[in-house]
Amino acid sequence: MEHTRDESADALWSRLHLIEGQPLADRAEAYGALHDELMKRLESPSRADARDAAPGPR
């Protein structure tokens, strides 16, 4: 199931709100984990890009 941009933005804001409520050391670790997750998403090809690049009939 794919999320719409609004759902993804809402999920990100919720996650950021939860992180902000944590003690400073925990917050730093949580922001680092979030950064790593977002970088993986940005660096991986999207499903649509992968479909377009796949050989075969369209």
N, C-alpha and C positions, 0 to 999 in steps of 0.2 A: 504494500500500500504506500503510495506517495503522499507526502504532505504538501499542502499548499504553502506559498510563501508566508501568508499570515499565520498559519499554524506553526511554522518553523520560527518565525519572529517571536511569537508568543511563548514558545517553548524556550527560546534563548533568553528572553527577558525574565521568565520565571526562574531559570537556572541562575542567571546573574543575581537576581534578588536573593536566592538561597545562599549563594556564595558570599554576598555582602553581609549576611547575618552571622557568618562564622568568625571565629577568632582569627587574628592576623596571620599566623603561621599556616593555619588550615586554608585560609583564603588564598594565600600565595600558591599553595599546592593545587588547589582547585582551579585557579586561573591557569596554571601551567598545564593541567590536564585538559582544560577546555581549549587552550591554544593548540595543543597537539592534535586534538580531535578535529578542530576546524581546519588545520593545515592538511591533514589527511584527506578531508573532504575536498578541499580546494585543489589538491594535487592529483586526485584520482579522476579519471574521465567520468563524465556523467553517463547515466544509462542511455540517454538519447544519443550522445556522442558515440558510445560504444555500438549502438544499433546502426548508426550511419556508417561507421567504419567497417562493419562486418561485411564479408563478401556474401554474394548471393543475390537473388531477386528481391526487388522492393515493391 
